[in-house]
Amino acid sequence: MARLVLMCGLAGAGKSTYARALESRGWRRFSIDVEMWRLGHDESTTDLDELAAGIRAAHRQEIAQALDAGQDVVVDYSFSSRSQRDDYRALGRAHGAVVEVVYLETAEHVLRRRLAHRRGGHADDVIVEPELFERHRAGFEPPDDDEPDVTVISTLD
């Protein structure tokens, strides 16, 4: 049975590092940042929301196909809302996958330090300006206790 892992956390939490580790073990990885980078966008910005929505739509089809083929899949997004997580949970289950949300709970000072060290050298090193980080942080909904498929990995210091 195929597995679907949804990465959850703010920018700088370590989602891509975790997802790349799964990818190195044969999992199929889906990342908006990788697609944006391929299209020539090297910074995170809300100006690209429409493009990101198109990438998500294409990914959904590819995720479904991969799961139907029995491939394990990791989706390297932030899954910043319960509704997004629930939507992809339903997608995974509709295609017979075991679904897990991996929430990287990371202290704000750690996130800020990691983002300050980004240089924009590759797709997983996209520069996130402080004001964009603040908007994302303010709207982020961490997983609730009633989400039974969540694994929490904490980096609090």
C-alpha positions in Angstrom: 0.0 0.0 0.0 1.4 3.4 -1.0 2.1 6.0 1.6 1.5 9.8 1.4 3.4 12.1 3.7 2.3 15.7 4.0 5.0 18.0 5.3 3.7 20.7 7.7 5.5 23.7 9.1 6.6 27.2 8.5 9.4 28.3 6.2 12.7 27.2 7.7 11.3 24.4 9.8 13.2 21.7 7.8 10.4 20.3 5.7 12.5 20.1 2.5 15.4 18.5 4.4 13.0 15.8 5.7 11.3 15.4 2.3 14.6 15.1 0.5 15.6 12.3 2.9 12.5 10.4 1.9 13.2 11.2 -1.8 16.7 9.7 -1.4 15.0 6.4 -0.3 12.8 6.3 -3.5 9.8 8.4 -2.5 8.4 10.7 -5.1 8.7 14.3 -3.9 6.4 17.2 -4.9 7.5 20.8 -4.1 6.1 24.1 -5.3 9.4 25.7 -4.6 11.2 23.3 -6.9 8.7 24.1 -9.7 8.9 27.8 -9.1 12.7 27.6 -9.2 12.5 25.7 -12.5 10.4 28.5 -13.9 12.9 31.1 -12.9 11.4 32.4 -9.6 14.1 32.5 -6.9 12.2 34.3 -4.1 9.1 33.5 -2.2 6.3 36.1 -2.8 2.6 36.3 -2.7 2.7 37.7 -6.2 3.0 34.2 -7.5 -0.2 32.8 -5.8 -1.9 32.1 -9.2 1.1 30.3 -10.5 1.4 28.3 -7.3 -2.3 27.3 -7.6 -1.6 26.0 -11.1 1.3 24.0 -9.9 -0.8 22.5 -7.1 -3.5 21.4 -9.6 -0.9 19.7 -11.8 0.7 18.1 -8.7 -2.7 16.7 -7.6 -3.0 14.8 -10.8 0.6 13.5 -10.6 0.2 12.6 -6.9 -3.0 10.6 -7.7 -1.2 8.8 -10.6 1.9 8.0 -8.4 -0.3 6.6 -5.6 -2.3 4.5 -8.0 1.0 3.1 -9.3 1.9 2.2 -5.7 4.6 4.8 -5.2 5.3 6.4 -1.9 4.8 10.2 -2.1 5.9 13.1 0.0 4.3 16.5 -0.5 6.8 19.2 0.5 4.3 22.1 1.0 3.7 23.9 4.3 0.1 22.7 4.8 -0.6 25.8 6.8 -4.3 25.1 7.3 -6.4 22.3 8.5 -8.6 22.5 5.4 -5.5 22.0 3.1 -4.4 19.0 5.2 -7.9 17.5 5.1 -8.1 18.1 1.3 -4.9 16.1 0.7 -5.8 13.5 3.2 -8.9 12.8 1.2 -6.9 12.7 -2.0 -4.5 10.2 -0.6 -7.2 8.0 0.9 -9.2 8.1 -2.3 -6.2 6.5 -4.0 -5.6 3.9 -1.3 -2.7 5.5 0.5 -1.8 5.5 4.2 -1.6 9.2 5.0 0.7 10.8 7.6 1.2 14.5 8.4 4.7 15.3 9.6 4.6 18.5 11.5 7.9 20.2 12.2 7.2 22.3 15.2 10.1 24.7 15.3 10.8 27.6 17.6 10.4 31.0 16.1 14.0 32.1 16.8 15.2 28.9 15.1 13.1 29.7 12.0 14.3 33.3 11.9 17.9 32.2 12.2 17.6 29.6 9.4 15.8 32.0 7.1 18.5 34.7 7.7 21.1 32.3 6.5 19.3 31.5 3.2 21.1 32.7 0.1 18.8 31.7 -2.7 21.3 29.2 -4.1 18.7 26.5 -5.0 15.0 25.7 -4.8 15.1 24.6 -1.1 17.1 27.8 -0.2 14.5 30.3 -1.4 14.8 33.7 0.3 11.7 34.5 2.4 11.5 38.2 3.4 10.6 39.0 7.0 7.3 40.6 6.1 6.2 37.5 4.1 7.3 35.2 7.0 5.2 37.3 9.4 2.1 36.9 7.2 2.6 33.2 6.9 3.3 32.9 10.7 0.1 34.8 11.5 -2.1 32.6 9.3 -0.5 29.3 10.2 -2.8 26.7 11.8 -0.7 24.0 13.6 -2.3 20.5 13.6 -4.9 20.0 16.4 -5.0 17.1 18.8 -8.0 15.7 16.9 -5.8 15.1 13.8 -4.8 11.4 14.6 -2.4 10.9 11.7 0.1 13.6 12.8 3.7 13.0 13.8 5.2 15.9 15.6 9.0 16.6 15.4 10.0 19.4 17.7 13.0 21.7 17.3 12.4 24.2 20.1 16.0 25.4 20.7 
